[in-house]
Amino acid sequence: MADLSVNIGKLKLKNPVLTASGTFGYGEEFADFIDLSRLGGFIVKGTTLHPREGNPYPRMAETPMGMLNAVGLQNKGVHHFVEHIYPRLKHLDTNVIVNVSGSSVEDYSETAAIIDELPNIPAIELNISCPNVKHGGMTFGVHPEAAAEVVSAVRKAYHKTLIVKLTPNVTDITEIAKAVEGAGADSVSLINTLLGMAIDAERRKPLLSTVTGGLSGPCVKPVALRMVWQVAKAVKVPVVGLGGIMNATDAIEFLLAGATAVELGTANFIDPAITVKVVDGINEYLDRHGFKSVKDIIGALEI
């Protein structure tokens, strides 16, 4: 059996398979289907400083080869996570990573500081695809300066592995990646969802209450793969790849493009055991091709 272990900064993963935030709940929901300890780790749903109700229904819509969501970061806030959820997760034999979101730089840094105190949470993933309420709703992740500002503030408050999740809704994602790397990110993950919409022609109304939402699933994979390849060449920190990964072959393509690890998202809704199947599939691929370690195929795309 090949060595599947990889490192994201100081964070050691037993294999490169993680889950995408918002698609795996708090992990417990999938414990009946898989052995959570077989994963490199899982990323819990977006966590904010204060409780959020999320957007009105309907907030999910199926599209050809994908889905739209506009859930709106519904969660009970970081203090509820610390008091009620963390005690149930802290003994798991895998990496539990918290996705941190916010509406201001102060929200992000305060939430990160609270998570920093939890000994069994070794990393956070910073979602900078959120609107900055102090600047008219501009998304933090679409301008290098704004992205660097929030990452720099969180870096001061958070002392473990900091992964920054990048939005694809930009002209040049490598500029954002380099900005957050310079501000102290230990890793970048990409891509977050693409902005899309769907219309009910018979009712002449949008399918989502918010009109637009985040597009995910197999339809975004070629875009995600291209962006991961570009960013992996542009930064020195490890890249975590996600976007339309539905099977082991998809995951291997992201590794070949330069990703050190991958996240599975939409696929979890279709097959709750897909993560461990991808772990097994990567191992089978390595054995079949005579590779001793998964590190041998990271960035090994021949051009």
C-alpha positions, 0 to 999 in steps of 0.5 A: 500500500502506498503512503497517502500522507501529505502535509498542509503547513504543519498540519499532517493528513493521513491522506489527501481527502477532505470534505468541503464546508457546508456539504458534510455538516459536522461530520456526525451526520455521515458517521453511519455511512463511513468511518470518519477516521479514514479521512484526512480530515473534514471541514465543518459548516461555515461558522460565524461570530454570531448566529445566522438564520440564513436566507429564506427558502427556496435556497437550493436548486438543481441544475444540469450537472450541478446545483445552486445554493444560497443557504447563507451560512446558517449556523448557531454561532461560534460560541454554540460550536465551542459549547455544544459541538466541539465536545462531541468532535474533539475525540475523533481520530481525524483532523476537524477543521472549522470554516470561519466566515464573517461580515467584517475583519473584526468578525473574522479575527474574533471568531478565529481567536475563539477557535484558536483556544480549542486544542483539538482543532488544528486548522481553520479554513477562512472563507473570504467569499463573504460580503464586507458590510462595512464596504457596501457588500464588496466580497473580501476575496475579489480584491487583493488588498481586501483579501490580504487585510482580513488574512493579516488580521486573522493571522495575528489572532490565529496561531495554527494552520490557516487555509484561505478559501478563494472565490473563483469570481475574479479576473485573475485568481493568482493575484488573490492567492499571492496576496493571501500568501503574503499576508500569512496564509499557510495554504489556499483552497479553491475553488469556492462556488461560481456565481450562477442563477436559475429561472422557472420559465413557467412562473417567470421567477427565479428558482432561488429566493436570492435570485443568484447563488453558488454553483457547484458540482461536475459542471464547475470542474474544468474551471476549478482544475484550471484555477488550481493549476494556475495557483499551484504554479504561482504560490509556494504554499500548498494548494487544496483543490475542490470543485466538481470532484465526484470520484477518485479519477477527478481527485487524481486530476487535481493532484496532478494539477498541483493540489496537495489535498482535495475536498469533496463537496456536492458528491457527498449529497449523491453518495455519502460514502464517496470520500472513503471510495476516493481514498481507496481509488487514489491508493489503487491508482498509485499501486497500479502505476507503481508509485510509492507515495501520493507525493509522487503525483502532486504537480506531476502533470506532463506538458 
